Amino acid sequence: MLISPKIEALAFQGKCKFQMFWTGYTGTYTIPVPAGGFALMRQIIYAPFYQGDTKPVQITRVIHQISIVEQGSRNELLYIFRDSVSDVNVGGATHFTPRGQQQIVETWATYKKNICIDVFNAPDVNGAVYAGAALFDQQAQERIDPLGYATIAQVPSVQITAAQKLYPTGEERLYQGAPYSGAGIQDRLRYNATAASRIGTPNNADADRNYQFPLIGFGCWIFNIPISEYLNSGN
């Protein structure tokens, strides 16, 4: 990951620092942005996973969507991954395991408010209806539904004890949207949040249970100065 001389100088001055934020076990996560400062996301480290109690279900849930939005904004950074899996023999039974290793995605996006992250399972192509109301948004930069509450809440999918201090936090999203109904212009592929697309609970009876939840890292430069000061800080 390349950094600019400006960022390097500000880091030595104590005005910014690089941090890795990891999310797992759940479909929603919030990266805090300091008041009066901003965050520059530069890297995503994605570990392949799949969802489902049985192999027939797991093979239909190897496509995942990561949605990254500034809190209260409609602008969305979107990534879709398709993971490959292999059969392995564990304890005399055949299980799936992801074939690929962690992927590092170089990205670039700035955020002045908290960064809201949602992870979905893509629908099975066999049962999906490829129409505007099902999968596409009228505006490429608008989200169809608010997430993190109501009937499509992105809820934690694994019990986390208080002692572990790992309970994931999702925040109410301050925006509204209306479903795109009709066969108009389809800007880009984007899966919408539904109850069926939520990240589910791993099957603790499976030997492959530790591959059945997300494990995603986000590398961010966290600045304790406003963007205006950063822009005026020289080369």
C-alpha distance (Angstrom), angle and dihedral (degrees) to the residues before:
residue distance angle dihedral
M1 . . .
L2 3.80 . .
I3 3.80 121.1 .
S4 3.79 129.0 -164.7
P5 3.82 124.3 -116.2
K6 3.82 87.3 -115.1
I7 3.80 93.3 58.3
E8 3.80 91.2 44.0
A9 3.81 91.0 52.4
L10 3.82 92.6 48.2
A11 3.81 90.5 48.7
F12 3.81 90.6 55.6
Q13 3.81 88.6 48.8
G14 3.81 90.3 54.8
K15 3.80 93.2 -115.7
C16 3.80 95.6 118.6
K17 3.78 140.8 16.1
F18 3.80 136.9 -169.2
Q19 3.80 116.0 -115.4
M20 3.79 135.0 179.4
F21 3.81 116.5 -143.9
W22 3.82 117.6 -165.9
T23 3.79 128.2 -162.5
G24 3.76 127.3 -168.8
Y25 3.81 142.7 151.1
T26 3.79 93.4 35.2
G27 3.79 145.0 59.3
T28 3.80 98.5 -125.7
Y29 3.77 133.3 56.5
T30 3.81 137.9 164.1
I31 3.81 126.0 -148.1
P32 3.82 109.3 -156.4
V33 3.79 118.6 -129.9
P34 3.83 115.9 -158.1
A35 3.80 116.7 -111.2
G36 3.78 110.0 -98.5
G37 3.79 92.0 13.0
F38 3.76 136.1 79.4
A39 3.79 142.2 -138.9
L40 3.79 129.7 -127.0
M41 3.81 112.1 -155.8
R42 3.79 110.9 -151.2
Q43 3.78 107.9 159.5
I44 3.79 142.6 34.2
I45 3.81 120.0 -166.4
Y46 3.79 109.5 -163.4
A47 3.81 125.0 -169.2
P48 3.86 114.5 -159.8
F49 3.80 116.6 -115.3
Y50 3.80 141.0 158.2
Q51 3.79 136.8 -150.5
G52 3.80 134.1 -133.5
D53 3.81 143.5 69.9
T54 3.81 96.9 -109.2
K55 3.79 135.3 42.3
P56 3.85 93.6 -114.7
V57 3.81 89.4 55.7
Q58 3.79 94.4 41.1
I59 3.80 93.4 55.4
T60 3.82 89.4 56.4
R61 3.82 92.0 53.4
V62 3.77 104.4 56.2
I63 3.82 94.8 106.6
H64 3.79 115.4 83.5
Q65 3.78 134.4 179.3
I66 3.80 125.4 -148.8
S67 3.79 115.9 -160.1
I68 3.83 119.4 -167.0
V69 3.81 118.7 -171.2
E70 3.79 136.0 165.7
Q71 3.79 108.1 -117.5
G72 3.78 110.3 -93.0
S73 3.80 93.1 11.7
R74 3.79 132.7 109.8
N75 3.80 94.5 -150.5
E76 3.77 109.5 107.9
L77 3.80 135.5 -166.5
L78 3.79 106.3 -153.7
Y79 3.80 132.5 -168.3
I80 3.80 127.4 178.3
F81 3.81 121.4 -164.9
R82 3.81 129.5 -168.9
D83 3.81 112.3 -159.9
S84 3.79 127.3 -157.1
V85 3.82 120.5 -140.7
S86 3.80 136.2 -160.1
D87 3.80 134.2 -157.1
V88 3.79 116.3 -110.2
N89 3.79 130.9 179.3
V90 3.78 113.7 -124.2
G91 3.79 121.4 172.7
G92 3.79 92.4 -16.7
A93 3.80 93.7 -52.9
T94 3.80 130.3 99.0
H95 3.77 117.9 -117.9
F96 3.78 137.9 169.5
T97 3.77 123.8 -107.8
P98 3.82 127.5 -179.3
R99 3.79 110.6 -98.0
G100 3.79 96.4 -154.5
Q101 3.77 131.3 68.7
Q102 3.79 129.5 -131.9
Q103 3.78 114.2 -52.1
I104 3.81 121.8 -144.3
V105 3.79 115.1 -149.3
E106 3.79 118.8 -167.2
T107 3.79 110.1 -145.8
W108 3.80 140.1 160.7
A109 3.80 127.0 -145.6
T110 3.81 135.2 136.9
Y111 3.80 126.3 -142.5
K112 3.81 129.7 -170.5
K113 3.81 94.1 -176.7
N114 3.80 133.4 40.9
I115 3.80 115.3 -54.7
C116 3.81 112.4 -121.8
I117 3.81 115.4 -155.4
D118 3.79 126.3 -170.4
V119 3.81 128.5 -178.1
F120 3.82 122.5 -160.1
N121 3.78 138.5 -179.5
A122 3.80 112.3 -122.5
P123 3.82 115.7 -123.0
D124 3.79 120.0 -100.1
V125 3.78 109.1 -93.6
N126 3.83 89.9 -136.0
G127 3.78 92.9 63.5
A128 3.77 100.5 28.5
V129 3.77 121.0 110.4
Y130 3.78 107.5 -148.1
A131 3.78 99.3 -145.1
G132 3.76 134.5 122.3
A133 3.78 94.7 -100.9
A134 3.80 92.7 52.4
L135 3.77 108.7 43.7
F136 3.79 114.8 -2.1
D137 3.77 136.3 73.4
Q138 3.78 124.6 -143.3
Q139 3.79 90.9 -132.4
A140 3.79 118.0 44.1
Q141 3.81 92.0 -143.0
E142 3.80 98.1 45.2
R143 3.76 127.7 89.5
I144 3.78 117.0 -135.7
D145 3.81 97.9 -142.0
P146 3.79 137.9 20.1
L147 3.78 110.8 -111.8
G148 3.75 136.1 -151.6
Y149 3.80 98.1 53.4
A150 3.84 144.5 39.7
T151 3.79 122.3 35.9
I152 3.80 95.9 -24.6
A153 3.79 96.5 45.9
Q154 3.78 114.6 161.0
V155 3.78 97.3 -132.5
P156 3.81 131.1 -178.0
S157 3.79 109.0 -89.8
V158 3.83 101.2 -162.2
Q159 3.78 128.1 55.5
I160 3.81 108.6 -110.8
T161 3.79 117.3 -167.4
A162 3.78 121.4 -132.8
A163 3.79 89.8 -119.5
Q164 3.80 91.8 62.0
K165 3.81 93.6 56.6
L166 3.81 90.5 -150.7
Y167 3.79 102.4 116.9
P168 3.81 106.5 143.1
T169 3.79 118.8 -126.8
G170 3.77 126.7 -140.8
E171 3.78 122.0 -176.3
E172 3.78 131.4 -147.9
R173 3.79 108.4 -99.0
L174 3.80 115.7 -128.5
Y175 3.77 100.9 -144.5
Q176 3.77 139.1 83.5
G177 3.78 134.3 -145.5
A178 3.76 140.3 176.8
P179 3.82 124.4 -134.7
Y180 3.76 115.4 -102.5
S181 3.79 104.9 -119.8
G182 3.76 119.9 -176.0
A183 3.77 141.0 37.3
G184 3.78 99.2 -75.4
I185 3.78 129.1 131.8
Q186 3.80 111.8 -38.0
D187 3.78 107.2 -149.5
R188 3.77 100.9 -170.4
L189 3.76 144.1 -28.9
R190 3.76 111.5 -78.5
Y191 3.79 128.4 155.5
N192 3.78 118.6 -137.5
A193 3.80 125.8 -136.2
T194 3.79 113.8 -101.8
A195 3.78 133.9 156.9
A196 3.81 88.5 -100.2
S197 3.80 93.3 52.8
R198 3.81 96.5 52.9
I199 3.78 120.4 113.8
G200 3.79 105.7 -95.8
T201 3.78 133.9 -148.3
P202 3.82 117.5 -85.7
N203 3.79 117.4 -115.8
N204 3.80 104.3 -111.9
A205 3.81 90.6 -159.4
D206 3.82 91.5 64.1
A207 3.79 121.2 90.7
D208 3.81 87.7 -142.4
R209 3.81 94.6 54.4
N210 3.81 93.5 118.2
Y211 3.82 89.5 65.1
Q212 3.81 92.7 54.2
F213 3.80 100.5 82.9
P214 3.82 135.1 55.9
L215 3.79 122.4 -90.0
I216 3.80 109.2 -176.4
G217 3.79 131.0 158.1
F218 3.79 127.1 -156.7
G219 3.79 119.5 -159.2
C220 3.81 112.3 -153.5
W221 3.76 138.0 173.1
I222 3.81 104.1 -135.4
F223 3.83 113.8 -154.5
N224 3.81 124.0 -163.8
I225 3.80 90.6 -161.9
P226 3.83 128.6 74.1
I227 3.79 120.1 -99.6
S228 3.82 89.8 -110.5
E229 3.80 90.9 62.3
Y230 3.79 90.5 46.9
L231 3.82 91.4 52.1
N232 3.80 91.6 49.3
S233 3.81 95.9 45.7
G234 3.81 95.7 94.3
N235 3.80 131.2 -111.5
